[in-house]
Amino acid sequence: MSAKSASLKDFLTRPVLETYDTQHIKRNIPHREPFLLVDEIHVLEPGKKYVGIHQVRADEYYFKGHFPGSPVMPGVLVVESMSQAFGGSIMQAVSKGNKKLLPLFLSIEEAKFRGMVQPGDKLEMPIEILRLGKISKIYAEAYVNGKLCAQATLNFILGESHD
């Protein structure tokens, strides 16, 4: 699937099989506050389809300068949030034994930004895993109140964590 194909919006209404909370996500990825940008993940189809959720708070560090008086979540952080939803979904499952893996960006394809994300918004990020392995690929979208705000195809290499 690419940004040119069908939307993932229907993922937002699909039955949730399991929900990963912040503690589960933190076991899967090394991100921590203030740079943890996903609060929960809904499992729709293990290994394939997920929805990441981020409650965008007014006190998030980047709002002080982007933009004072009219705060907007930077588009690159929306993409980072989608990336963290991917990592928070699957890294525990793909890590082997004591070797913890983490997804590192290889490329971002066809990123498009279509709406603003502001303090108080609930950012919903449906993701579909297109390829899962040493080199992984996902297609992700981001919605606020059912309106598409961002979309991109993200490519990762699963590298070893040094912690």
DOGUSE-690281 format. One record per residue (C-alpha): residue number from 1; x, y, z negated. Coordinates in steps of 0.25 Angstrom, whole numbers, plus 5000, padded with zeros to 4 digits. Each point is the difference from the previous one (the first is absolute). Example, Ala and Ser with C-alpha at 12.3 -4.5 7.8 and 13.67 -1.06 7.14 Angstrom:
SITE/1/5049/4982/4969
SITE/2/5006/5014/5002
***
This chain:
SITE/1/5000/5000/5000
SITE/2/5005/5014/5003
SITE/3/4995/5014/4997
SITE/4/4993/4999/5014
SITE/5/4992/4988/4996
SITE/6/4988/4999/4991
SITE/7/4999/5007/4986
SITE/8/5002/4993/4987
SITE/9/4988/5008/4994
SITE/10/4992/4987/4999
SITE/11/5010/4995/4990
SITE/12/4995/5010/4990
SITE/13/4986/4992/4999
SITE/14/5006/4986/5000
SITE/15/4999/4991/4988
SITE/16/5012/5002/4990
SITE/17/5006/4986/4996
SITE/18/5009/5006/4990
SITE/19/5005/5013/4995
SITE/20/5014/5003/4996
SITE/21/5002/5011/4989
SITE/22/5012/5009/4998
SITE/23/5007/4990/4991
SITE/24/4999/4989/5011
SITE/25/5005/5011/5011
SITE/26/5012/5003/4991
SITE/27/5004/4986/5000
SITE/28/5000/5000/5015
SITE/29/5007/5013/5003
SITE/30/5010/5009/4993
SITE/31/4993/5013/5001
SITE/32/4996/5007/4987
SITE/33/4994/5013/4996
SITE/34/5000/5011/5006
SITE/35/5003/4992/5013
SITE/36/4990/4989/4998
SITE/37/4989/5003/5010
SITE/38/4991/4988/4999
SITE/39/4991/4997/4988
SITE/40/4993/4987/5004
SITE/41/4999/4991/5012
SITE/42/4988/4992/5005
SITE/43/5003/4986/5006
SITE/44/4991/4998/5011
SITE/45/5007/4988/5007
SITE/46/5013/4996/4993
SITE/47/5013/5002/5009
SITE/48/4992/5008/5010
SITE/49/4990/5011/4996
SITE/50/5000/5009/4988
SITE/51/4995/5014/4995
SITE/52/5009/5008/4992
SITE/53/4994/5011/4991
SITE/54/5006/5013/4995
SITE/55/4993/5010/4991
SITE/56/5006/5013/5004
SITE/57/5002/5008/4987
SITE/58/5002/5015/5000
SITE/59/5012/4999/4991
SITE/60/5008/4992/5011
SITE/61/5014/5006/5001
SITE/62/4999/5004/5014
SITE/63/4988/5009/4999
SITE/64/5008/5011/4993
SITE/65/5007/5003/5013
SITE/66/4991/4994/5011
SITE/67/4992/5009/5001
SITE/68/4998/5009/4988
SITE/69/4986/5005/4999
SITE/70/4995/4990/5011
SITE/71/5007/4987/4996
SITE/72/5001/4989/5010
SITE/73/5007/4986/4999
SITE/74/5011/5000/5010
SITE/75/4998/4991/5012
SITE/76/5013/4992/4997
SITE/77/4995/4997/4986
SITE/78/4987/4994/5006
SITE/79/5009/4991/5009
SITE/80/5008/4997/4988
SITE/81/4988/4996/4992
SITE/82/4995/4991/5011
SITE/83/5014/4994/5000
SITE/84/4999/4998/4985
SITE/85/4987/4993/5001
SITE/86/5007/4990/5010
SITE/87/5011/4997/4990
SITE/88/4991/5000/4988
SITE/89/4992/4990/5007
SITE/90/5010/4989/5005
SITE/91/5014/5002/4994
SITE/92/4998/4990/4989
SITE/93/4995/4990/5009
SITE/94/5011/5001/5010
SITE/95/5011/5001/4990
SITE/96/5008/4987/4998
SITE/97/5004/4996/4986
SITE/98/5008/5011/4993
SITE/99/5003/5007/5013
SITE/100/4990/5012/5000
SITE/101/4997/5006/5013
SITE/102/4995/5014/5003
SITE/103/4995/5006/5013
SITE/104/5009/5010/5007
SITE/105/4995/5009/5011
SITE/106/5006/4996/5014
SITE/107/4990/5009/5008
SITE/108/4987/5007/5000
SITE/109/4993/5000/5013
SITE/110/4988/5008/5005
SITE/111/4998/5007/4987
SITE/112/4988/5010/5001
SITE/113/4994/5009/4990
SITE/114/4986/5003/5001
SITE/115/4995/5006/4987
SITE/116/5005/5006/4987
SITE/117/5002/4993/4986
SITE/118/4998/5009/4988
SITE/119/5000/4999/4985
SITE/120/4988/4992/4995
SITE/121/4999/4991/5013
SITE/122/4999/4985/5000
SITE/123/5010/4996/5011
SITE/124/4996/4986/5005
SITE/125/5010/4993/5009
SITE/126/4996/4988/5008
SITE/127/5012/4992/5005
SITE/128/5001/4989/5009
SITE/129/5013/4991/5000
SITE/130/5003/4998/5015
SITE/131/5014/4992/4997
SITE/132/5005/4996/4987
SITE/133/5015/4995/4999
SITE/134/5014/5006/4999
SITE/135/4994/5010/5010
SITE/136/4986/5004/4996
SITE/137/4990/5009/5007
SITE/138/4987/5005/4995
SITE/139/4989/5009/5006
SITE/140/4994/5010/4989
SITE/141/4990/5011/4999
SITE/142/4996/5010/4989
SITE/143/4986/5005/4997
SITE/144/4994/5010/4991
SITE/145/4985/4999/4998
SITE/146/4999/4991/5012
SITE/147/5008/5010/5009
SITE/148/5012/4996/5007
SITE/149/5012/5008/4995
SITE/150/5012/4992/5005
SITE/151/5004/4988/5008
SITE/152/5013/4993/5004
SITE/153/5007/4988/5003
SITE/154/5011/4997/4990
SITE/155/5012/4991/5002
SITE/156/5009/4995/4989
SITE/157/5012/4991/4997
SITE/158/4998/4992/4987
SITE/159/5013/5003/4993
SITE/160/5006/4995/4987
SITE/161/4997/5009/4987
SITE/162/5013/5003/4992
SITE/163/4993/5000/4986
***
